[in-house]
Amino acid sequence: MTVLLEGDLAYISLFNLLQFIKLEQKDCLFKVEVKEVAQEAYVYFEMGRIMYARLNRLTGPDAMYRLIGWWSSGHFQMTELTRDELPLTNIEVSLDAVLMESARYMDEFADLREVLPTLTSGVRISSNALQMVQDGRLPDFTKLLPRSFTVARFFEICPYNQWDSLKFLKEMITHKAFQVGSGEDLRSTVILTPIDSLESIVMEFVGIEDSHIMIEEVLQELGFDRFQKFGFNQLLSVSDKLMERIAPQMKNEDEVQEAMYRLRARITSLL
């Protein structure tokens, strides 16, 4: 395979880049990678005609609407392919039609993009919404969201098409079920017990439902009660057992180290 072109979307318009690929009239793969969120997009062209796209759970034109609307940075590579290397078509419309519809999406959700400008923009589930998730009053997929998450993580988990994903996200923010922010303001929470405090951290990495299951399993294994008085060594044992369960779900070693550091730092602050 021959690399025809590569660079960073931060320095070139995706609209113009896709039009350039169209004019080149080659059989090729256009791949975009955003390392910060560990996500990739794949777009295939046959003689310059867009014919396949895949991003997160989305395929076809829907994947393109997400790529064009939200991926403003990331490393891209255009690679020449043979005809046999092309996948089966999942886009039947022209590139111009895809670009026009993408522009409509961007116009419709411009106010959402103002408060969440990038894939790494932070969102936090409010306390009231957290209770709604636990009570089953919000869609099931919200149980898989960490307490604090990025736009990219939301897209990765949400099973809806692009329009419905954006509509749901906008409604949650409008009604303050999801709070916009980053850093420590996303991590503040009302803590009832030391175990609740540790669980609030675990939520950010594995989601609400899994964090609750992990906490209960660890407490049962160690013979502890959530409401008992804990010493340093006991909380450290809880933290170590939680890490045994969390680590396999992490994307990389840096995330593992961050989780371990935050759990131990929280233990120190509690005593």
C-alpha positions in Angstrom: 0.0 0.0 0.0 1.2 3.5 -0.9 0.7 6.4 1.4 -0.5 9.3 -0.9 -1.1 12.0 1.7 -1.0 12.4 5.5 -1.2 15.2 8.1 -3.3 16.6 10.9 -6.9 17.8 10.6 -6.0 20.7 12.8 -4.3 22.4 9.9 -6.6 21.6 7.0 -10.4 21.7 6.4 -11.9 18.3 6.3 -14.5 19.5 3.7 -11.6 20.6 1.4 -9.6 17.4 2.1 -12.5 15.1 1.1 -13.1 17.1 -2.0 -9.4 16.8 -2.9 -9.7 13.0 -2.5 -12.7 13.0 -4.8 -10.8 14.9 -7.5 -7.9 12.5 -7.3 -10.2 9.7 -8.5 -8.3 6.9 -6.8 -9.2 3.7 -4.9 -8.1 4.6 -1.4 -8.6 4.4 2.3 -8.8 7.7 4.3 -8.1 6.9 7.9 -8.3 9.4 10.8 -6.9 8.7 14.3 -7.4 10.7 17.5 -4.9 9.2 19.9 -6.2 11.3 22.9 -9.5 9.4 22.8 -8.2 6.1 21.2 -10.6 6.3 18.3 -10.3 5.8 14.6 -12.5 6.6 11.5 -12.3 4.7 8.2 -13.5 6.1 4.9 -13.1 4.3 1.6 -13.2 5.7 -2.0 -13.6 3.9 -5.3 -12.2 6.0 -8.1 -12.8 9.1 -6.0 -16.4 8.1 -5.2 -17.1 7.8 -1.4 -18.4 4.3 -0.9 -17.9 3.2 2.8 -17.4 4.8 6.2 -17.2 3.5 9.8 -16.8 5.3 13.1 -17.6 4.1 16.6 -20.9 2.1 16.2 -21.9 4.1 13.1 -21.5 3.1 9.5 -22.4 4.7 6.2 -23.4 8.3 5.9 -24.1 8.5 9.6 -20.4 7.9 10.3 -19.5 10.7 8.0 -21.9 13.2 9.7 -20.1 12.5 13.0 -16.6 12.6 11.5 -17.3 15.9 9.6 -19.2 17.5 12.5 -16.9 16.7 15.4 -13.4 15.6 14.4 -11.6 18.9 14.1 -8.2 17.4 14.8 -6.4 14.1 14.5 -3.8 12.4 12.3 -5.1 11.4 8.8 -3.6 9.2 6.2 -4.7 8.6 2.6 -3.5 5.2 1.4 -3.9 3.8 -2.2 -5.6 0.4 -2.4 -6.2 -2.2 -5.0 -9.8 -2.8 -6.1 -9.9 -6.1 -4.2 -9.1 -4.4 -0.9 -12.2 -2.2 -1.0 -15.1 -3.3 1.3 -18.7 -3.7 0.3 -20.4 -0.4 -0.3 -22.5 1.2 2.6 -22.8 4.7 1.1 -25.0 5.1 -2.0 -25.1 8.9 -2.1 -22.5 11.3 -3.5 -19.9 13.1 -1.4 -21.6 16.4 -2.2 -24.8 15.0 -0.7 -22.9 13.9 2.4 -21.3 17.3 2.8 -24.6 19.1 2.5 -26.3 16.9 5.1 -23.3 17.3 7.4 -23.6 21.1 7.1 -27.3 20.8 8.1 -26.3 18.8 11.2 -23.7 21.3 12.1 -26.2 24.2 11.8 -28.9 22.4 13.8 -26.5 21.6 16.7 -24.3 24.7 16.6 -25.3 25.7 20.2 -24.3 22.2 21.5 -20.9 22.5 19.8 -20.4 25.9 21.5 -20.5 24.3 24.9 -18.8 21.1 23.9 -16.3 22.2 21.2 -14.1 19.1 21.0 -14.2 15.4 21.4 -12.2 15.8 24.6 -14.7 18.3 26.2 -15.8 17.1 29.6 -19.3 16.2 30.8 -20.5 15.0 34.2 -23.7 13.2 35.2 -25.5 15.3 37.8 -26.5 13.8 41.2 -30.2 13.9 40.2 -29.5 12.2 36.8 -27.3 9.6 38.5 -30.3 8.6 40.6 -32.4 8.4 37.5 -29.8 6.2 35.8 -29.8 3.9 38.9 -33.7 3.8 38.9 -33.9 2.9 35.2 -35.5 6.2 34.2 -32.9 6.9 31.6 -31.9 4.7 28.7 -29.9 1.6 29.6 -26.8 2.7 27.8 -26.3 5.5 30.4 -25.4 2.8 33.0 -22.2 2.3 31.0 -21.2 5.9 31.2 -18.6 6.9 33.8 -19.7 9.7 36.2 -17.4 12.0 34.2 -16.8 11.4 30.6 -15.7 13.1 27.3 -17.8 13.7 24.2 -15.8 11.0 22.5 -16.7 8.5 25.3 -20.4 9.4 25.0 -20.3 8.8 21.2 -18.4 5.5 21.7 -21.1 4.1 24.2 -24.3 5.7 22.8 -26.1 3.2 20.5 -28.2 5.9 18.7 -27.7 7.2 15.2 -25.8 10.6 15.0 -28.9 12.8 14.9 -30.5 11.0 17.9 -27.2 11.0 19.8 -26.8 14.7 19.5 -30.5 15.3 20.3 -30.2 13.2 23.5 -27.0 14.9 24.5 -28.5 18.4 23.9 -31.6 17.5 26.0 -29.5 16.2 28.9 -27.5 19.4 29.0 -30.5 21.7 28.5 -32.2 20.1 31.5 -28.9 20.0 33.5 -28.9 16.3 33.8 -25.4 16.4 32.2 -23.1 19.2 33.4 -20.4 20.7 31.2 -17.0 21.2 32.6 -13.5 19.8 33.0 -10.9 19.0 35.6 -11.8 19.1 39.3 -15.2 20.6 38.8 -16.2 17.3 37.1 -15.0 15.3 40.0 -16.7 17.0 42.9 -19.4 15.0 44.5 -21.4 14.5 47.7 -19.7 11.7 49.6 -21.5 9.7 52.3 -18.9 7.1 53.3 -15.3 6.3 52.4 -16.6 3.5 50.1 -18.9 5.9 48.3 -15.9 8.1 47.8 -13.8 5.4 46.2 -16.9 4.3 44.2 -17.2 7.8 42.7 -13.7 7.4 41.2 -14.3 3.9 39.9 -17.5 5.2 38.2 -15.3 7.5 36.0 -13.4 4.6 34.6 -15.9 1.7 34.2 -19.4 3.3 34.4 -22.1 3.4 37.1 -23.4 -0.2 36.9 -20.0 -1.9 36.8 -18.6 0.2 39.6 -21.4 -0.7 41.9 -21.0 -4.4 41.1 -17.2 -4.2 41.6 -17.6 -2.5 45.0 -20.1 -5.0 46.3 -17.9 -7.9 45.1 -14.8 -6.5 46.8 -16.6 -5.8 50.1 -18.0 -9.3 50.1 -14.6 -10.8 49.3 -12.9 -8.9 52.1 -15.7 -9.3 54.6 -16.3 -5.6 55.0 -19.5 -3.5 55.3 -20.0 -0.3 53.4 -21.0 1.6 56.5 -18.3 0.3 58.9 -15.4 2.4 60.2 -12.4 1.9 57.9 -8.7 2.2 58.7 -5.9 3.0 56.2 -4.9 -0.6 55.6 -8.5 -1.7 55.1 -9.2 1.0 52.5 -5.9 0.1 50.8 -7.0 -3.5 50.5 -10.3 -2.3 49.0 -8.3 -0.1 46.5 -6.0 -3.0 45.5 -8.9 -5.4 44.9 -10.7 -2.8 42.9 -7.6 -2.3 40.7 -7.5 -6.0 40.0 -11.0 -5.7 38.5 -10.5 -2.3 36.8 -7.2 -2.8 35.1 -8.4 -5.3 32.5 -10.9 -2.7 31.2 -8.4 0.1 30.8 -7.2 1.1 27.4 -3.6 1.6 28.4 -1.1 1.6 31.3 -1.4 5.4 31.8 -5.1 5.0 32.5 -4.3 2.2 35.0 -1.7 4.4 36.8 -4.1 7.3 36.9 -6.9 5.2 38.5 -4.4 3.7 41.1 -3.1 7.2 41.9 -6.5 8.7 42.4 -7.8 5.9 44.6 -4.7 6.1 46.8 -4.8 9.8 47.0 -8.5 9.7 48.0 -7.7 7.2 50.7 -5.0 9.6 52.1 -7.4 12.5 52.0 -10.1 10.5 53.9 -7.9 9.7 56.9 
